């Protein structure tokens, strides 16, 4: 594995707005073909710990609640302590921030970590994907692709 490898992980489940991370990963996998970018799906952020060896840049896509209006997409550069205030999807045993903190303490955190969130609807897990999140997914895919094509990632800011 090259030390400049990028790993993109969509975190989610097949339920409600929690599937957003998986759908973004599927969209990215159909558009990204470079050998140095790997796109995966995870049902829990803790799975990231098994995939970080040799990764220089980690891009995480996940649904959350408590950071804006339903369908709102945000990009965060880790560390972003505001993410501790988010409510992560109920199927995750550890939140994204908790796993990144653990990766840091284990010396496994990649140099550059970008977290893309889409605000989910707080409806029940058996509800279908909300229209706002469904509308946000294609934009999120294109923004991530543009972000990957941009120059070296920054740190300590978000937009």
Residue pairs with C-beta under 8 A, 6 or more apart in sequence:
1 53
1 54
1 55
2 36
2 54
2 56
3 54
3 56
4 36
4 56
4 57
5 36
5 37
5 38
5 54
5 55
5 56
5 57
6 36
6 37
6 38
6 55
6 56
6 57
6 58
6 59
6 148
7 37
7 38
7 40
7 51
7 52
7 55
7 57
7 58
7 59
7 110
8 25
8 28
8 32
8 37
8 38
8 39
8 40
8 59
8 60
8 61
8 144
9 21
9 25
9 39
9 40
9 41
9 42
9 47
9 48
9 51
9 58
9 59
9 60
9 61
10 20
10 21
10 22
10 23
10 24
10 25
10 26
10 28
10 39
10 40
10 41
10 42
10 61
10 62
11 21
11 22
11 41
11 42
11 43
11 44
11 45
11 60
11 61
11 62
11 89
11 92
11 96
12 18
12 19
12 20
12 21
12 22
12 23
12 41
12 42
12 43
12 62
12 63
12 89
12 91
13 19
13 22
13 43
13 89
13 91
13 125
14 22
15 91
15 125
15 126
16 120
16 121
16 123
16 124
16 125
16 126
16 127
16 128
16 129
16 130
17 63
17 70
17 89
17 118
17 120
17 121
17 123
17 127
17 129
17 130
17 133
18 63
18 89
18 90
18 91
18 120
18 125
19 63
19 129
20 61
20 62
20 63
20 118
20 120
20 129
20 133
20 136
20 137
21 41
21 42
21 60
21 61
21 62
21 63
22 41
23 129
23 137
24 61
24 116
24 118
24 137
24 140
24 141
24 144
25 39
25 40
25 41
25 61
26 41
27 137
27 138
27 140
27 141
28 39
28 61
28 141
28 144
28 145
29 39
31 141
31 145
32 39
32 145
32 148
37 148
38 51
40 51
42 48
43 91
44 91
44 92
44 93
44 94
45 60
45 62
45 88
45 92
45 94
45 95
45 96
45 98
45 99
46 93
46 94
46 99
48 58
48 60
48 99
48 103
49 99
49 102
49 103
49 106
49 108
52 58
52 103
52 108
52 109
52 110
53 108
55 110
56 110
56 111
56 112
57 110
57 111
57 112
57 113
57 114
57 153
58 109
58 110
58 112
58 113
58 114
59 113
59 114
59 115
59 116
59 144
59 147
59 148
60 96
60 113
60 114
60 115
60 116
61 116
61 117
61 118
61 140
61 144
62 88
62 89
62 96
62 115
62 116
62 117
62 118
63 89
63 117
63 118
63 119
63 120
63 133
64 83
64 86
64 87
64 88
64 89
64 117
64 118
64 119
64 120
65 86
65 87
65 119
65 120
65 122
66 85
66 86
66 87
67 74
67 82
67 83
67 85
67 86
67 117
67 119
68 74
68 119
69 119
69 132
70 119
70 120
70 121
70 130
70 132
70 133
71 118
71 119
71 130
71 132
71 133
71 135
71 136
72 118
72 119
72 136
73 116
73 117
73 118
73 119
73 136
73 139
73 140
73 143
74 116
74 117
74 119
74 158
74 159
75 114
75 115
75 116
75 143
75 147
75 158
75 159
76 82
76 83
76 114
76 115
76 116
76 117
76 158
77 112
77 113
77 114
77 115
77 153
77 154
77 155
77 156
77 157
77 158
78 100
78 109
78 113
78 114
78 115
78 155
79 100
79 156
80 115
80 158
82 158
83 96
83 97
83 115
83 117
84 95
84 97
86 95
86 117
88 95
88 96
89 120
90 125
91 125
94 102
96 115
100 109
100 113
103 109
112 152
112 153
112 155
114 147
114 153
116 140
116 143
116 144
118 133
118 136
118 137
118 140
119 133
120 130
120 133
121 127
121 130
121 132
121 133
123 130
147 153
